[in-house]
Amino acid sequence: MIAQTNPFLKLRDLTWAWTLRTLRGRYQQSALGWLWAVVQPVATVAIFAVVFTRIVPVDTGGVPYILFSYAAVVPWTLLATSLPDMAMSLVQNMNLVGKIYFPREALPIAALLARIADFGISFVLLIILVILYGIPISPLGLLFLPLIFLIQITLLLGLGIGAAALNVFYRDVDPLLKLVIQVWFYASPILYPVILVPEKWQWLYFLNPMAGIIAAYRDVLIYNRLPGEYLLPAAAVSLVIFLLGYWFFKRVEYQFADII
């Protein structure tokens, strides 16, 4: 009886079930299966390594460029794959949304959780690379990893839930979101280190929360140091985006069934 009346438990159970359904549907008839979770980031890093070590060398502070770029590509891939999935989660299940009442936020959250599973596989490979390259990792720095991950998930939840709600009303959201992600990629320190950004503009640069998140992952995993103060604006901006996204979702949720 408690599980039937407690909204949190109902949301949790539904989200978990939908996440498993999404994962089964994605890999059920795939020859490579879970290997696809690492194919995209590894292929991307391989191209970057050729370009930015052989053609246009980038100073990474003594860290091999493969490791430097992969440490950024892994969290970036989570963003680039999860946001479109979350944005489309409601309209792709319009029959369910229009006929049955349930906590609708379960769909975009499940889409994110399914991509987090891919992230976990890619992250394990990242740790293996760090060990193979002999990079020392500070135990104190490792304590920051859950915090960095939490900040990123907060950002993705706010953006994804808000985009999912907005996409119900305007189907331009999906292609626009993909365009924004492409531009956002170059505005984040994936191909290059943060030190290349002029110091006088860094305060503005770090208003991009992914800049602080990626820099923090690199500091902890490959530079053996604690994250800098740039993580604070990343956390603040991510929290604001989450609150706005969730507020907008709940404000318009009652209209989903009529529009879809």
C-alpha positions in Angstrom: 0.0 0.0 0.0 2.8 2.4 0.8 4.5 1.8 -2.6 1.2 2.6 -4.3 0.6 5.9 -2.5 4.1 7.3 -2.0 4.8 9.5 -5.1 8.6 9.2 -4.6 8.4 5.4 -4.6 6.1 5.4 -7.6 8.5 7.7 -9.5 11.5 5.6 -8.5 10.0 2.3 -9.6 8.7 3.6 -12.9 12.0 5.3 -13.7 14.0 2.2 -13.0 11.6 0.0 -15.1 11.7 2.4 -18.0 15.5 2.7 -17.8 15.9 -1.1 -18.1 13.4 -1.1 -21.0 15.4 1.6 -22.8 18.7 -0.3 -22.3 17.2 -3.6 -23.5 15.8 -1.9 -26.6 19.0 -0.2 -27.4 21.3 -3.2 -27.3 19.0 -6.2 -27.7 19.8 -6.7 -31.5 23.1 -5.0 -31.6 26.2 -7.0 -32.6 28.6 -5.0 -30.5 26.1 -4.5 -27.6 27.7 -2.5 -24.7 30.8 -1.9 -26.7 29.0 0.9 -28.5 29.3 2.8 -25.2 33.0 3.2 -25.8 33.2 3.1 -29.6 32.0 6.8 -30.0 34.3 8.4 -27.5 37.3 6.3 -28.5 36.8 7.0 -32.2 36.5 10.7 -31.4 39.6 10.8 -29.3 41.6 8.9 -31.9 40.8 11.6 -34.5 41.6 14.4 -32.0 44.9 12.7 -31.1 46.0 12.7 -34.8 45.1 16.3 -35.4 46.3 17.8 -32.2 49.5 15.9 -31.8 50.7 15.7 -35.5 49.1 18.7 -37.2 48.3 21.3 -34.6 50.1 20.4 -31.4 48.4 21.4 -28.2 50.3 21.9 -24.9 48.6 19.6 -22.4 51.1 20.1 -19.6 53.0 16.9 -20.2 49.9 14.6 -20.3 49.5 12.4 -23.4 46.9 14.0 -25.6 44.9 10.8 -25.8 44.4 10.8 -22.1 43.9 14.6 -22.0 41.1 14.5 -24.6 39.5 11.3 -23.4 39.1 12.7 -19.9 36.9 15.5 -21.4 35.2 13.4 -24.1 33.7 10.9 -21.6 31.7 13.5 -19.6 30.9 15.5 -22.8 29.5 12.4 -24.5 27.2 11.9 -21.6 25.8 15.4 -22.2 25.7 15.1 -26.0 23.8 11.8 -26.0 21.5 12.2 -23.0 20.1 15.7 -23.8 18.6 14.7 -27.2 17.2 11.5 -25.7 15.6 13.4 -22.8 14.2 16.1 -25.1 12.5 13.4 -27.2 11.4 11.2 -24.3 7.9 12.6 -24.0 6.9 12.9 -27.7 8.3 9.5 -28.5 5.9 8.0 -25.9 2.9 10.2 -26.7 0.4 7.3 -26.5 1.5 6.5 -23.0 1.6 10.2 -21.9 -1.8 10.9 -23.4 -3.7 7.9 -21.9 -2.2 7.1 -18.5 -1.4 9.4 -15.6 2.1 8.8 -14.1 4.9 11.1 -13.0 5.9 12.3 -16.5 9.4 13.3 -15.3 10.2 9.5 -15.1 10.6 9.4 -18.9 13.4 12.0 -19.3 15.1 10.8 -16.1 15.1 7.2 -17.4 16.6 8.5 -20.7 19.4 10.1 -18.6 20.0 7.0 -16.5 20.3 4.8 -19.6 23.1 7.1 -20.9 24.7 7.1 -17.4 25.1 3.3 -17.9 27.1 4.0 -21.0 29.1 6.7 -19.2 30.0 4.2 -16.5 31.5 1.9 -19.1 33.5 4.7 -20.7 34.6 5.9 -17.3 36.0 2.5 -16.4 38.1 2.7 -19.6 39.3 6.1 -18.6 40.5 4.8 -15.2 42.3 2.0 -17.0 44.1 4.5 -19.2 45.1 6.6 -16.2 46.6 3.5 -14.6 48.3 2.4 -17.8 49.9 5.8 -18.3 51.1 5.8 -14.7 49.3 8.9 -13.7 49.2 9.2 -9.9 45.7 9.9 -8.4 45.3 11.7 -5.1 43.0 9.8 -2.7 41.7 13.2 -1.6 41.0 14.2 -5.2 39.0 11.0 -5.7 36.6 12.2 -3.0 35.7 15.1 -5.4 34.6 12.7 -8.2 31.1 12.1 -6.8 30.6 15.9 -6.3 31.7 16.6 -9.8 29.4 13.9 -11.2 26.5 15.2 -9.0 27.0 18.8 -10.4 27.0 17.4 -14.0 23.8 15.3 -13.4 22.1 18.4 -11.8 22.9 20.3 -15.0 21.7 17.5 -17.3 18.5 17.0 -15.3 17.6 20.7 -15.5 18.4 21.0 -19.2 16.9 17.7 -20.2 13.6 17.9 -18.2 13.1 21.5 -19.4 13.9 20.6 -23.0 11.5 17.6 -22.8 8.7 19.8 -21.7 9.4 22.5 -24.2 9.6 19.9 -27.0 6.0 19.0 -26.4 4.9 22.5 -27.5 7.6 23.2 -30.1 9.1 20.4 -32.1 12.0 22.7 -33.2 13.6 22.0 -29.8 15.3 18.8 -30.9 17.2 20.1 -33.9 17.9 23.4 -32.1 19.3 21.5 -29.2 21.6 19.5 -31.4 22.9 22.7 -32.9 23.5 24.2 -29.5 25.4 21.1 -28.4 27.7 21.5 -31.4 28.5 25.1 -30.6 28.8 24.3 -26.9 31.4 21.7 -27.7 33.8 24.3 -29.0 33.0 26.6 -26.1 34.2 24.0 -23.6 37.8 22.9 -22.9 37.7 19.6 -24.7 40.2 20.1 -27.5 42.3 22.6 -25.6 43.3 23.4 -22.0 41.7 26.2 -20.0 45.1 28.0 -19.8 44.6 29.0 -23.5 41.6 31.2 -22.4 42.8 34.8 -21.7 42.8 35.3 -17.9 40.7 38.4 -18.1 37.9 36.4 -19.8 38.0 33.3 -17.7 35.3 34.6 -15.3 33.0 34.7 -18.2 34.2 31.4 -19.7 33.5 29.6 -16.5 29.9 30.7 -16.6 29.7 27.7 -18.9 29.2 25.0 -16.3 30.7 22.3 -18.6 34.0 24.2 -18.6 34.3 23.9 -14.8 33.0 20.3 -14.8 35.5 19.1 -17.5 38.4 21.0 -15.9 37.5 19.4 -12.5 37.5 15.9 -14.0 40.9 16.6 -15.6 42.4 18.1 -12.4 41.4 15.1 -10.3 42.1 12.3 -12.8 45.2 13.4 -14.8 46.8 16.3 -13.0 46.7 14.9 -9.5 45.3 18.1 -8.0 42.1 19.3 -6.4 39.5 21.2 -8.4 39.9 24.9 -8.4 37.4 27.6 -7.5 35.9 27.4 -11.0 33.8 24.5 -9.7 31.7 26.9 -7.6 30.2 28.8 -10.5 29.6 25.4 -12.3 27.7 24.2 -9.3 25.7 27.4 -8.9 24.7 27.7 -12.6 23.8 24.0 -12.7 21.6 24.3 -9.7 19.8 27.4 -11.1 19.3 25.5 -14.4 17.9 22.5 -12.6 15.5 24.6 -10.5 14.2 26.5 -13.6 13.9 23.3 -15.7 12.0 21.4 -13.1 9.8 24.4 -12.3 8.9 24.8 -16.0 8.2 21.1 -16.4 5.8 20.9 -13.4 4.2 24.2 -14.5 3.2 22.9 -17.9 2.9 19.1 -17.2 -0.9 19.2 -17.0 -1.1 20.3 -20.6 1.0 17.4 -22.0 -1.9 15.0 -22.5 -4.0 17.5 -24.4 -1.2 18.6 -26.8 0.5 15.3 -27.4 
